[in-house]
Amino acid sequence: TAPWIVTLDDGEIRQKAIFKHVNSRRPQATPDSYKYELAAYELAKLLGIGIVPPVIEREVSGRKGSLQLFLENCLKEKERQRKNMTPPDAKSFADSLEEIRVFENLVSDVCLDADDIWIHRDDWRVWRVDFSEAFLPSAELLPDCEIIRCSKKLYCSLLETKDETFASALKPYLNKAEIEALLQRKNLILKKIQKLIEEKGEEAVLFS
């Protein structure tokens, strides 16, 4: 979609950002929209998980789009795998990927794409980017993205946040079918995690 690289400068801080302006939303045959980037960030904020870099809606050169902070000093998971780099805390890194896996099921996007997962070189914080084709109006979980574990924070947020709150937060970015499908996937995720807890115990399924 040929996003723009934009430089933000307030006189004291300079920061690169990614600007996406394509807005081909459903029911278009090949949906790809900056609105879905905004929806993913708002959803991650609502759930209290910091895995999506900050993004806001802005107008640049007469075009509306999503303006997202560029991840500096990071490498892609694809590069980490190619170089066979070992995380300093393997468990924490694995937990981060499991949390992303749950989120990807919720937003119905590609599972653990090594091009979409970025890792900070200093603290190994894990980020997930590129949701412009997410939020399929499908009530099914991703077939190739089995949920095994989940963070306690994400699980509790999914359990405690009312459907009306999700709908209100996402209404500016998603249509009715996309929101209804997301709520159905949320319930499937909760049932999946609850079944895992019954089978394996809470300590084996939920992590801090």
RODO-2510 file (C-alpha; in nm, 4 decimals, decimal comma):
residues 208
     n   res          X          Y          Z
     1     t     0,0000     0,0000     0,0000
     2     a     0,3072     0,2253    -0,0258
     3     p     0,2932     0,3947     0,3154
     4     w     0,4776     0,7210     0,3630
     5     i     0,7663     0,7776     0,6024
     6     v     0,6921     1,0995     0,7910
     7     t     0,9239     1,2930     1,0210
     8     l     0,7673     1,4375     1,3346
     9     d     0,9515     1,7340     1,4834
    10     d     0,8361     1,9637     1,7629
    11     g     1,1654     2,1494     1,7868
    12     e     1,2976     1,9246     2,0620
    13     i     1,2254     1,5675     1,9538
    14     r     1,2499     1,4168     1,6064
    15     q     1,0696     1,0889     1,5452
    16     k     0,9856     0,8925     1,2324
    17     a     0,6330     0,7684     1,1720
    18     i     0,4479     0,5533     0,9193
    19     f     0,1536     0,7138     0,7405
    20     k    -0,1001     0,4843     0,5718
    21     h    -0,3773     0,6447     0,3686
    22     v    -0,5308     0,3572     0,1711
    23     n    -0,8918     0,3150     0,2843
    24     s    -1,0492     0,0248     0,0984
    25     r    -1,2882    -0,1070     0,3605
    26     r    -1,5325    -0,3947     0,3548
    27     p    -1,7459    -0,4839     0,1678
    28     q    -1,4690    -0,4174    -0,0888
    29     a    -1,3415    -0,7425    -0,2420
    30     t    -0,9824    -0,6819    -0,1275
    31     p    -1,0127    -0,4772     0,1916
    32     d    -0,7053    -0,2876     0,3079
    33     s    -0,7582     0,0156     0,5275
    34     y    -0,5758     0,2433     0,7669
    35     k    -0,8950     0,2335     0,9763
    36     y    -0,8063    -0,1217     1,0800
    37     e    -0,4702     0,0022     1,2097
    38     l    -0,6542     0,2476     1,4328
    39     a    -0,8981    -0,0208     1,5462
    40     a    -0,6150    -0,2569     1,6466
    41     y    -0,4465     0,0110     1,8565
    42     e    -0,7705     0,1168     2,0263
    43     l    -0,8487    -0,2469     2,1015
    44     a    -0,5033    -0,3122     2,2473
    45     k    -0,5389    -0,0002     2,4657
    46     l    -0,8820    -0,1115     2,5825
    47     l    -0,7406    -0,4499     2,6809
    48     g    -0,4418    -0,2934     2,8543
    49     i    -0,1741    -0,4674     2,6480
    50     g     0,1086    -0,2646     2,4952
    51     i     0,1830    -0,4668     2,1845
    52     v     0,0718    -0,2196     1,9133
    53     p     0,2836     0,0963     1,8573
    54     p     0,0899     0,4222     1,9145
    55     v    -0,1156     0,5304     1,6141
    56     i    -0,3576     0,8177     1,5583
    57     e    -0,5658     0,9493     1,2703
    58     r    -0,4138     1,2517     1,0983
    59     e    -0,4291     1,4424     0,7711
    60     v    -0,1023     1,4723     0,5798
    61     s    -0,0797     1,6602     0,2484
    62     g    -0,4577     1,6635     0,2199
    63     r    -0,5011     1,2907     0,2825
    64     k    -0,6484     1,1308     0,5929
    65     g    -0,4743     0,8270     0,7285
    66     s    -0,3144     0,6510     1,0239
    67     l     0,0077     0,7947     1,1627
    68     q     0,2014     0,5380     1,3648
    69     l     0,5310     0,5789     1,5467
    70     f     0,8142     0,4055     1,3639
    71     l     0,9881     0,1409     1,5722
    72     e     1,3475     0,2551     1,6135
    73     n     1,6344     0,0248     1,7110
    74     c     1,4299    -0,2879     1,6401
    75     l     1,4647    -0,6006     1,4325
    76     k     1,2012    -0,8195     1,2751
    77     e     1,1316    -1,1647     1,4121
    78     k     1,2278    -1,2823     1,0623
    79     e     1,5778    -1,1438     1,1114
    80     r     1,6036    -1,2872     1,4634
    81     q     1,5186    -1,6322     1,3308
    82     r     1,7610    -1,6020     1,0390
    83     k     2,0461    -1,5006     1,2690
    84     n     1,9430    -1,7577     1,5305
    85     m     1,9483    -1,4936     1,8037
    86     t     1,8528    -1,6227     2,1489
    87     p     1,6387    -1,3987     2,3719
    88     p     1,8021    -1,3197     2,7088
    89     d     1,4780    -1,4276     2,8790
    90     a     1,3361    -1,7102     2,6684
    91     k     1,0226    -1,7547     2,8794
    92     s     0,9301    -1,3860     2,8713
    93     f     0,9831    -1,3772     2,4956
    94     a     0,7681    -1,6889     2,4460
    95     d     0,4971    -1,5390     2,6678
    96     s     0,4934    -1,2247     2,4529
    97     l     0,4384    -1,4317     2,1395
    98     e     0,1554    -1,6243     2,3068
    99     e    -0,0153    -1,2970     2,3978
   100     i     0,0186    -1,1791     2,0388
   101     r    -0,1258    -1,5104     1,9200
   102     v    -0,4399    -1,4534     2,1290
   103     f    -0,4700    -1,0957     2,0016
   104     e    -0,4321    -1,2090     1,6401
   105     n    -0,7186    -1,4536     1,6897
   106     l    -0,9271    -1,1723     1,8333
   107     v    -0,8657    -0,9363     1,5401
   108     s    -0,8613    -1,2191     1,2833
   109     d    -0,5272    -1,1469     1,1206
   110     v    -0,2263    -1,3490     1,0039
   111     c    -0,0754    -1,5623     1,2810
   112     l     0,2764    -1,4790     1,4040
   113     d     0,3992    -1,3464     1,0699
   114     a     0,7735    -1,2997     1,1170
   115     d     0,7560    -0,9761     0,9132
   116     d     0,4923    -0,8230     1,1429
   117     i     0,6605    -0,8956     1,4758
   118     w     0,9284    -0,6471     1,5792
   119     i     1,1683    -0,6782     1,8710
   120     h     1,3531    -0,3978     2,0468
   121     r     1,7243    -0,4651     2,0423
   122     d     1,7873    -0,3376     2,3968
   123     d     1,5087    -0,4757     2,6153
   124     w     1,3604    -0,7351     2,3761
   125     r     1,0139    -0,5874     2,4036
   126     v     0,7902    -0,7404     2,1374
   127     w     0,5566    -0,5408     1,9121
   128     r     0,2990    -0,6423     1,6510
   129     v     0,2432    -0,4162     1,3476
   130     d     0,0388    -0,4055     1,0258
   131     f    -0,3302    -0,4717     1,0828
   132     s    -0,4560    -0,3073     0,7633
   133     e    -0,6212    -0,6287     0,6438
   134     a    -0,7464    -0,7505     0,9832
   135     f    -1,0946    -0,7755     1,1371
   136     l    -1,2493    -1,0286     0,9025
   137     p    -1,6262    -1,0588     0,9577
   138     s    -1,5772    -1,4228     1,0560
   139     a    -1,6937    -1,5762     1,3831
   140     e    -1,4248    -1,8461     1,3652
   141     l    -1,0824    -1,8428     1,5260
   142     l    -0,7750    -1,8705     1,3047
   143     p    -0,7273    -2,2343     1,1992
   144     d    -0,3470    -2,2185     1,2095
   145     c    -0,3137    -2,0179     1,5301
   146     e    -0,3892    -2,2483     1,8213
   147     i    -0,4248    -2,0742     2,1567
   148     i    -0,2162    -2,2490     2,4215
   149     r    -0,1549    -1,9881     2,6900
   150     c    -0,2565    -1,6303     2,7687
   151     s    -0,1480    -1,3475     2,9955
   152     k    -0,3639    -1,2959     3,3039
   153     k    -0,4087    -0,9301     3,2091
   154     l    -0,5443    -1,0054     2,8637
   155     y    -0,7655    -1,2878     2,9883
   156     c    -0,9169    -1,0741     3,2659
   157     s    -0,9731    -0,7823     3,0281
   158     l    -1,1536    -1,0057     2,7793
   159     l    -1,3589    -1,1521     3,0627
   160     e    -1,4518    -0,8270     3,2357
   161     t    -1,4935    -0,5756     2,9511
   162     k    -1,8537    -0,5476     2,8379
   163     d    -1,9502    -0,6023     2,4759
   164     e    -2,0970    -0,2522     2,4673
   165     t    -1,7581    -0,1084     2,5596
   166     f    -1,5876    -0,2941     2,2756
   167     a    -1,8545    -0,1825     2,0294
   168     s    -1,8342     0,1807     2,1376
   169     a    -1,4536     0,1932     2,1111
   170     l    -1,4438     0,0278     1,7686
   171     k    -1,7489     0,1855     1,6056
   172     p    -1,5470     0,4708     1,4439
   173     y    -1,3309     0,2165     1,2596
   174     l    -1,5285    -0,1034     1,2007
   175     n    -1,8682    -0,1814     1,0515
   176     k    -2,1411    -0,3692     1,2339
   177     a    -2,0530    -0,7116     1,0893
   178     e    -1,6843    -0,6711     1,1801
   179     i    -1,7699    -0,5747     1,5383
   180     e    -2,0208    -0,8573     1,5839
   181     a    -1,7693    -1,1110     1,4513
   182     l    -1,5013    -0,9806     1,6879
   183     l    -1,7354    -1,0205     1,9858
   184     q    -1,8109    -1,3762     1,8806
   185     r    -1,4387    -1,4517     1,8534
   186     k    -1,3866    -1,3000     2,1977
   187     n    -1,6353    -1,5477     2,3441
   188     l    -1,4681    -1,8375     2,1623
   189     i    -1,1294    -1,7320     2,2992
   190     l    -1,2654    -1,7174     2,6536
   191     k    -1,4218    -2,0621     2,6191
   192     k    -1,0944    -2,1974     2,4814
   193     i    -0,8887    -2,0546     2,7679
   194     q    -1,1385    -2,1690     3,0302
   195     k    -1,1287    -2,5213     2,8877
   196     l    -0,7483    -2,5185     2,8962
   197     i    -0,7576    -2,4066     3,2606
   198     e    -0,9958    -2,6907     3,3469
   199     e    -0,7686    -2,9431     3,1751
   200     k    -0,4227    -2,8180     3,2764
   201     g    -0,4741    -2,5835     3,5704
   202     e    -0,4503    -2,2054     3,5858
   203     e    -0,0736    -2,1925     3,6463
   204     a    -0,0048    -2,3858     3,3266
   205     v    -0,2253    -2,1605     3,1134
   206     l    -0,2132    -1,8063     3,2541
   207     f     0,1077    -1,6073     3,3011
   208     s     0,1844    -1,2683     3,4503
***
